[in-house]
Amino acid sequence: MKKIIFLSFSILAFIVVQAAALKPVKWTCEAKKTSVNEYDLVFTAKIDKKWHFYSQFLESDNGPIKTTFTFKDADGYVKNGVVKEMSKGVTAYDKAFAMNVKYFANEAVFIQHVKLTKDISSISGVLNYQCCDDSKCLPPTDEDFTFNVKYEVPKN
């Protein structure tokens, strides 16, 4: 009986470690200054072969988890519009979800334009996305982000 319990726990531990090690998307963030106190916040995702994740804009909430960007503490800056998807992506019918979906493979770039309104040094938040391959989907993943910015006192 002890052998069966030990074997069961060993298998469970192996599965948990394998799932934790699987991270098919690597994110980088860069703040690109566009003018005095204005920045493009650039999110770049490098996606492992055979994997993809989904657009922010899906035709229904009854399918995969869409990508979302949540900015913390908007005191000190103003966002100009929504996060823009700079990568074209692929739009196709997905039988598993029974709907058309837009997804990104290999690489995806997103940009949020912001204007600083007072002296802050960073903008942070969390992005959430769901990653899938041809046979499975991983649980939705939260990824913290921080952009370093520098406020300039406007000259009169």
N, C-alpha and C positions, 0 to 999 in steps of 0.2 A: 504494500500500500504506500509506503514511504517513497518507493521508487517512482510510482505513478504520479504522486503529488510533486516530487522533485522534477520529473520530466515535464509535467504540465507547466510548472512555473518557469522552467528553462525555456520552453517553447514560447510562452507568453512574453518573457523578457526579451527574447530574440526578436519577436515581432515588433515590440514597442521600440527597441533600439533601431531597427531597420526603418520604421516609419519616421522616427525623429531625424534620422540621418538623410532622408530623402528631401532635398530642397532643390527642385528643378528650376527655380527662378532666382536670379541674383539681381538686386536693385542697387543702383547708384543714384545719387542726388547732387545736382550742381546748380548754384544760383548764378545766373548770367546777368550782369548789369546791363540795362538797355538805355538808361538815362539817369539823371540825378534822382535818387530815391526810388527808382523803378527797376524791377528785376523780372526775368523769366525764371521760374523755378522749374528745372528740367529733371524729370524722373525717367531713368532709362532702365529697362528690364532686359537682361540677357537670359534667354530661355533655352534650356537643354533640348537637344534633339528629341523628337517624338512627343514633346510636351507643348501645351498651349494654355493660355488663360483668356478670360472673356472680357469684352468691352464694358464700358460704363453704360452703354446704351443698348439694351436688349428689348426685343418687341414685347416681352412679357416677363413678369416676376415668377412665372411657373416653370422656369428652366434652371440653368446654372446660376451660380452666384455671380452677379456682375461686380466689376471692379469699382471700388469707391475710394475717394480721397477725403479724409476728415482733417481739417486744420484746427489746431488748438489755439485758444486765446487770441482772437483776432484783434486784440487791442494793440495798435501800433502799425497796422497795415490794412489795406483794402484790396480785396481780390477783384480783378477785372474779368467778369464772366466766369465760366466753368473751366475745369481742367480740359484742355484740348488734346485730342488723340492725334498725334502727328504721324503715326504709322498707319498705313492703309489697312492692314489686317485682312482677314479672310471672312467673307460672309457665305454661309452654306447651311443647308438643312441638316439638322442633327437628329437622327432617328431616336437616340436615347432620350432626348428632351422633347421630341415631336414638335420642333419649331426651328425657324431660321435663327442662327446665332452668328455673332461676329466675334472672332477670336484672333489672338496674336500668337505667332510662333517665331522662334529664333530671336527676335528683338522687337521691343516696343518702346516708343518714346511718347511722353506726355508732358505738356507744358501748362503751368498756371502763371499768368501775369499778375504781379502785385505792385502796389505803390505804398511805400513806407510813409506813415503820417506822423511818426515821432521816433525818438531815439530807441531803437531796439537792435539787438545783435543777432537774433535768430528767429526763424519761423519753423514750427514743428507740427507734427500730427501723426496720423496713422493711415496707412492705406490697407485695404482689404481686398483679397482676390481669391478665386478658386482655380486651381491648376488641374488639368486632366491630360491623360494620354489616351490611346485607342482602347484601353481596357478598363481604366479606373479613373476616379477623381479623388484627389486628396481633400481633406476637410478645408474649409476656408482658412486663409492665413492672414494674420495681422502683421504688418511690417511698419515699425516706427521710422519716421524720417525727420531730419533736421537740416535746414538750410542756414548757412551763415550769411548774414547781410550786414551792411553798414549804412547807418543813417548819416546824411550830410545836412548840416544846418544850411537852409536856403539863404542865398546872398540877396540882399536888398538892392 
